[in-house]
């Protein structure tokens, strides 16, 4: 039997979360969706976004909340929420944003993303004073379908930089 635990992240989870963030980004966007990020720029992006120092600092930020999903004691998914930072004219930092919801390829299909989303949405409702926000890559239809099932609707678009590459991102809003 597989032992699955969803819990708030702890400081000692930072190395596992950092590795998972880097690995899942590459598995999802480079390998899965085939986005041709410039190779010389991908590694610096991964380090600045998911490096251990960055992850440790973000996890220690009292304005953010993180959860992990463990399967048999191994961190295989995480969710990160915090003040909204998406570039939308109606968005405010006092609103809440789901910043990341990452599930390792090996753990997909276990319902961990949905479980983490539910926990994150509860936090967002309790810690924001307005709409709830999510940024999602325009080509990630599976994620968009999941968020739509929870009442999120497209409210805008923006370009998300990965080095000199620009991803077309959708801004989703609920409330």
Secondary structure, 3 states (H helix, E strand, C coil): CCCEEEEECCHHHHHHHHHHHHHHHHHHHHHHCCCCCCHHHHHHHHHHHHCHHHHHHHHHCCCCEEEEEEECCEEEEEEEEEECCCCCCCCCCCCEEEEEEEECHHHCCCCHHHHHHHHHHHHHHHHCCCCEEEEEECCCHHHHHHHHHCCCEEEEEEEEEECCEEEEEEEEEEC
